[in-house]
Every structure is written in C-alpha cells, then in structure tokens.
Amino acid sequence: MGPRAPGVSRQAKTAGRALLTGLTGQDGSFLAELLLAKGYEVVAAIRRDPAEPLGCAEHLRGQVELVPGDLLAPASLAEAVANVRPDELYHLAAPSFVPDSWRQPARTMAAVAGATATLLEAVGRHSPTTRTFISTSGTMFGAAPDSPQDEQTPCRPQSPYATAKLAAHQLVGQLREHDGLFACSGILYNHESERRPEAFVTRKIARAAAQIKLGKQEHVHLGDLDAVRDWSFAGDVMYGAWLTLQQDRADDYIFASGEPHTVRELAEIAFARVGLDASQYIRVDAALLRAPEPTLLVGDPSKARERLGWRPTVSFDEIVWRMVDADVEALEAV
C-alpha cells in the first residue's frame, strides 16, 4: 500500500479499535483490509441488514464487526460512536454519484454534511480522544482560480455534491479549532479500482473493453473524450487516510496523483489491454456531454508527500489494466 512514512508516530504497535463507514464500497473495503492487516479490531457502521451481501467487502465477513449506521438516521451514527468509542474513526460513506445530487440536493446535503456533523458531535460528546478522518472531495474546488489545487486554494463548488463536501471539510476545521478534536479532512480526487461501481465512466469503459473483446457488446457510448481527471488507485488513497491519523497533529491533506489524464487516454489504454483500437468502438453521445469545466481539477499532493511520506504505488496505466483484467475474468467466468 505504500512505503512507511517517516512522519508516522503512532505505528501499528498501538493498533486499537477502528470504526468506519462505507465498508461495502470500494474505499471501505480497501481500508478494512489494511486495518485488519495492521492488527486493528474493525467495526463498520452499515445501513443494510447484516445478512445481506456486503458488496466489495463480502470477503471480509466474519472479520469485521457490524453495527447499525445510516447517514440519514443521525441517532444510529451517534449510537455507533457512543457504543464503540473507537481509537480511530474513518468516515468514508456518502452518495458519490454527482449527477444524483442535482436531483436530490437536500438529501445530498443531509447525507454528506449532516452525517459528518453528527459523527463529529458524537465524538466530542462520547469519545473525545478518537482520531477522526473525514473523506471530502477535490470537486469542492470547482471553478477554483488555480490548477493544480493545494490545501489553500479557494473553493468554488459547482454542484450540490461539491457544496456538501465543502461544508463537511469546513466543519472538520472548525470543530478541530473550536473543540480541540483530532479531526482531519482527506481531500480525495478521483480514485479507482476494479471495485468501482459501473455507473462511473472508468468502469464503464473497462467493462466495455472486456465485453467487446469477448463479443458481448459492439460499441460504447461516451461523452466528452477530452474531459480531464486526476486518477489515483483507491488502495493507495486509503493508505493515505490511515497515515493521516498516525501523526502528532491533526491536519488536512490532498490525496491525488498530480497528473492530468483525459477520458480518451483511459479508453485507449483499456482497449489496448485487450488488443483493440478504442477509436473503432467508441461512439460520442451528445446526450452525455457536459458543459466545459472552468478549471482542470488536478490535485497537488506535495503536503501529503512531504509530511506523511505518502506516494502512489500504482500508476495510471496499472489502474486501468486492473479494471479491465478483472472485468475480463468476471465475464469469462459467466
């Protein structure tokens, strides 16, 4: 997951109890694996019936204690904190598909900013020594005046989702300053893996390459091929989350590759992985086009590199290969 950071002061010798949200998703599953490997007792707050499949973390069933915790049920989150009293809390769960936030802005604000406020308040009341990591987003920079962005770049969010993430980020800083909580905001840019849901363009492309190679699909419809993103590997980013809580002082960090890549590049790498020319199979769909973005959202991870010793270990090409290989394997098994 990355080299040992020189700034780590609370190494796994004191690994204790960790509470996390978002276990069933991409990030939660990678983080749970990391914590278990380091000897933590891991507790996950989940909204679903524990008997139901655990999504990306199904393979961890029996290794993680499950407790009720719904982002839209504040009492359940507060109760989880009060009962578990974790040494470390990682809040990763959130509605993450940005277009949905335009249809449900109130729900998005409640699930993102509201849940963050509930958890931080519960920590202050019931477990003030808990070290807390809140997952925020590079989208909160929006139409920022500069690219790449660092932790001091002014934020100009361009969607309800980004606004909610900015509110969560600001709450972290305010309660850290006012109440003395060890609370940190991890400003995460796009991060991917074979565990990413297929609603996201990265997995849509990887899946299409695999489907087309196996004769199960003819074309893939995409939007703006020149759209730029900063993509990292989810496992690397979760290692950064853990590093954040091992420091002597709470602070906020950007986790990003610092490298801009286009959707076109991603598609070319994905199709080349299965021996195909992407240009022969991509169809640009006007209905999927979005307005041009005013600022390239590319993160500057210098602070995390210098203070945490954090470095990405999986390259952009390798991220895409992992996704395509996983989809080919899954489809061949059907």
C-alpha positions in Angstrom: 0.0 0.0 0.0 3.0 2.3 0.0 6.2 3.0 1.9 6.4 3.5 5.6 6.2 7.3 6.2 8.9 8.9 8.2 6.3 11.1 9.9 4.4 8.2 11.5 4.4 8.5 15.2 1.7 6.1 16.2 2.7 3.0 14.4 0.7 -0.2 14.5 2.2 -1.1 17.8 -0.8 0.7 19.3 -3.3 -0.6 16.7 -6.6 -0.5 18.5 -10.3 -0.2 17.6 -11.4 1.4 14.4 -14.9 2.4 13.4 -15.6 3.0 9.7 -18.5 3.9 7.5 -18.7 2.9 3.8 -17.4 -0.7 4.3 -19.4 -2.1 1.4 -17.9 0.3 -1.1 -14.6 0.5 -2.9 -12.8 2.6 -0.3 -14.2 1.0 2.8 -13.2 -2.5 1.6 -9.6 -1.4 0.9 -9.3 0.4 4.2 -10.8 -2.5 6.2 -8.3 -4.9 4.6 -5.5 -2.5 5.5 -6.6 -2.1 9.1 -7.1 -5.8 9.6 -3.6 -6.5 8.3 -2.3 -4.0 10.8 -4.0 -5.8 13.7 -6.9 -3.5 14.3 -10.3 -4.5 15.7 -12.5 -3.2 12.9 -16.1 -2.2 13.4 -18.3 -1.0 10.5 -21.5 1.0 10.7 -23.7 -0.1 7.9 -27.3 0.8 6.9 -28.3 -2.6 5.4 -29.3 -5.8 7.1 -26.1 -7.6 8.1 -27.3 -10.7 6.5 -27.4 -9.0 3.0 -24.3 -9.1 0.8 -21.6 -6.7 1.9 -20.7 -5.5 -1.6 -17.0 -5.1 -2.1 -16.3 -6.3 1.5 -18.2 -9.6 1.4 -14.9 -11.4 1.5 -14.3 -9.8 4.9 -17.5 -11.1 6.5 -16.7 -12.5 9.9 -13.6 -10.4 10.3 -15.4 -7.1 10.8 -18.0 -6.4 13.5 -21.1 -4.9 12.0 -23.3 -2.3 13.8 -26.3 -0.2 12.5 -25.4 3.2 11.0 -27.4 5.1 8.4 -26.2 8.5 7.1 -29.8 9.7 7.1 -30.5 8.4 10.6 -28.4 10.6 12.9 -29.3 8.7 16.1 -27.8 5.5 14.6 -24.5 7.2 13.8 -24.3 8.8 17.3 -25.1 5.5 18.9 -22.4 3.7 16.9 -19.8 6.2 18.1 -21.0 6.1 21.7 -21.0 2.3 21.9 -17.8 1.6 20.0 -15.7 4.5 21.4 -13.1 3.9 18.7 -9.4 4.9 18.7 -9.8 5.9 15.1 -12.9 6.8 13.1 -12.9 6.8 9.3 -16.0 8.3 7.7 -16.0 7.3 4.0 -19.7 6.7 3.3 -21.5 9.2 1.1 -23.7 9.4 -2.0 -20.9 9.7 -4.6 -22.6 9.9 -8.0 -22.5 13.7 -8.6 -25.4 13.9 -11.1 -27.8 12.5 -8.5 -27.0 15.5 -6.2 -28.8 17.8 -8.7 -32.0 15.7 -8.4 -31.8 15.5 -4.6 -29.8 18.4 -3.2 -31.4 18.3 0.3 -30.8 14.6 0.7 -27.2 15.1 -0.5 -26.6 17.8 2.0 -28.1 15.8 4.8 -26.1 12.6 3.9 -22.8 14.4 3.4 -22.6 17.4 5.6 -25.3 16.4 8.1 -23.7 12.9 8.7 -20.3 14.5 9.1 -21.7 16.9 11.7 -23.4 14.1 13.5 -20.3 12.0 13.8 -18.0 14.9 14.9 -20.6 15.9 17.5 -20.8 12.3 18.8 -17.1 12.1 19.0 -16.9 15.3 21.0 -19.6 14.1 23.4 -18.9 10.4 23.8 -15.3 9.7 22.6 -13.2 12.9 22.5 -9.9 11.1 22.2 -11.0 9.4 18.9 -8.9 10.4 15.9 -11.3 11.1 13.0 -10.7 11.1 9.3 -13.5 12.6 7.1 -13.4 11.8 3.4 -14.0 15.0 1.4 -13.5 15.7 -2.3 -11.4 17.6 -4.8 -14.7 18.6 -6.5 -15.2 21.2 -3.8 -12.6 23.3 -5.6 -14.9 23.6 -8.6 -14.1 26.8 -10.5 -11.0 27.5 -8.5 -8.7 30.2 -9.8 -5.7 27.8 -10.0 -4.7 24.4 -11.2 -3.3 22.2 -9.7 -5.1 22.9 -6.4 -3.5 22.6 -3.0 -5.0 22.8 0.5 -5.0 26.6 0.5 -6.7 27.0 -2.9 -10.1 28.9 -2.7 -13.1 26.7 -3.2 -15.8 27.5 -5.7 -18.0 24.3 -5.8 -20.1 23.8 -9.0 -22.6 21.1 -7.8 -24.7 20.3 -4.7 -22.5 17.3 -4.1 -19.4 19.5 -4.1 -21.1 22.1 -1.9 -21.9 19.4 0.6 -18.4 18.1 0.6 -17.0 21.6 1.2 -19.4 22.0 4.1 -18.1 18.8 5.6 -14.5 19.9 5.1 -15.1 23.2 6.8 -16.9 21.6 9.7 -13.7 19.5 10.3 -11.5 22.5 10.5 -14.0 24.5 12.7 -14.5 21.7 15.3 -10.8 20.9 15.3 -10.1 24.5 16.2 -13.0 25.2 18.5 -13.3 21.9 20.3 -9.8 20.5 20.0 -10.9 17.4 18.2 -8.2 15.3 16.4 -10.2 15.6 13.1 -8.7 15.5 9.6 -10.2 16.1 6.2 -8.8 13.9 3.4 -9.4 15.8 0.1 -9.7 13.0 -2.3 -9.5 13.3 -6.1 -10.8 10.6 -8.4 -9.6 7.2 -7.3 -10.3 4.0 -9.0 -10.0 0.2 -8.8 -11.7 -2.9 -10.1 -14.2 -2.4 -7.2 -15.5 0.9 -8.6 -19.3 0.7 -9.4 -20.1 0.5 -13.1 -22.0 3.9 -13.0 -18.6 5.6 -13.2 -17.0 6.2 -16.5 -13.8 4.4 -15.6 -15.6 1.1 -15.0 -18.0 1.7 -17.9 -15.0 1.9 -20.2 -13.2 -1.0 -18.7 -16.3 -3.2 -18.8 -17.0 -2.2 -22.4 -13.4 -3.1 -23.5 -13.9 -6.5 -21.9 -17.4 -7.0 -23.3 -16.3 -6.1 -26.8 -13.3 -8.3 -26.7 -15.4 -11.2 -25.8 -18.1 -10.5 -28.4 -20.8 -9.5 -25.9 -21.0 -5.8 -27.0 -20.4 -3.8 -30.2 -19.8 -0.2 -29.1 -19.6 2.0 -26.1 -21.3 5.5 -25.9 -19.3 8.2 -24.1 -19.5 11.9 -23.5 -16.6 14.3 -23.7 -13.4 12.3 -24.5 -11.2 15.3 -23.7 -12.5 15.7 -20.2 -9.6 15.7 -17.8 -9.4 14.0 -14.4 -6.7 13.2 -11.8 -6.9 9.5 -11.2 -5.3 7.5 -8.4 -5.6 4.0 -7.1 -8.1 3.6 -4.3 -5.8 1.4 -2.2 -3.1 4.0 -2.2 -5.6 6.7 -1.2 -6.8 4.6 1.8 -3.2 4.1 2.9 -3.0 7.9 3.0 -6.2 8.0 5.1 -4.5 5.7 7.7 -1.3 7.7 7.6 -3.3 10.9 8.3 -4.4 9.6 11.7 -0.9 8.4 12.8 0.5 11.9 13.0 1.2 14.0 16.1 -1.0 16.8 14.8 -4.4 16.8 13.1 -4.4 18.4 9.6 -6.0 18.2 6.2 -4.3 16.6 3.1 -4.9 16.3 -0.6 -4.6 12.8 -2.0 -4.2 12.8 -5.7 -1.7 11.8 -8.4 -1.0 15.3 -9.5 -1.3 14.1 -13.1 -4.0 15.1 -15.6 -5.4 12.4 -17.9 -8.2 12.5 -20.4 -11.1 10.1 -20.8 -9.7 9.4 -24.3 -6.4 8.3 -22.8 -8.1 6.0 -20.3 -10.1 4.4 -23.1 -7.1 3.9 -25.3 -5.2 2.1 -22.5 -8.3 0.0 -21.6 -8.9 -1.2 -25.2 -5.2 -1.7 -25.9 -5.1 -4.0 -22.9 -7.3 -6.5 -24.8 -5.7 -5.8 -28.2 -8.3 -3.5 -29.6 -8.2 0.1 -31.1 -10.5 2.2 -28.9 -11.3 4.6 -31.8 -13.1 1.8 -33.6 -15.6 1.1 -30.8 -16.3 4.5 -29.2 -19.4 6.5 -30.1 -19.7 10.0 -28.7 -23.2 10.6 -27.5 -24.3 14.3 -27.4 -26.7 13.4 -24.6 -23.7 12.6 -22.3 -21.8 15.8 -23.0 -21.5 18.2 -20.1 -20.6 21.9 -20.1 -16.8 22.5 -20.3 -15.3 22.7 -16.8 -13.8 26.2 -16.0 -10.8 24.7 -14.2 -8.8 21.5 -14.5 -9.4 19.6 -11.3 -5.9 18.3 -10.6 -4.6 17.9 -7.1 -1.2 18.9 -5.7 -0.2 16.2 -3.2 3.0 17.8 -2.1 1.9 18.3 1.5 1.0 14.6 1.9 4.3 13.6 0.2 6.4 15.8 2.4 4.6 15.4 5.8 3.3 11.9 5.5 5.8 10.3 3.2 2.8 9.2 1.0 3.4 8.1 -2.5 1.1 6.5 -5.1 2.3 3.0 -5.8 0.0 2.1 -8.7 0.4 4.0 -12.0 -2.4 5.3 -14.1 -1.9 2.6 -16.7 -1.8 -0.1 -14.0 -5.1 1.2 -12.5 -6.8 0.8 -15.9 -5.2 -2.7 -16.5 -6.5 -3.9 -13.1 -10.1 -2.9 -14.0 -10.0 -4.4 -17.5 -8.4 -7.6 -16.3 -11.0 -8.0 -13.5 -13.8 -7.5 -16.0 -12.4 -10.0 -18.5 -12.0 -12.5 -15.7 -15.5 -12.0 -14.4 -17.1 -12.1 -17.9 -15.2 -15.3 -18.8 -16.5 -16.9 -15.7 -20.2 -16.4 -16.6 
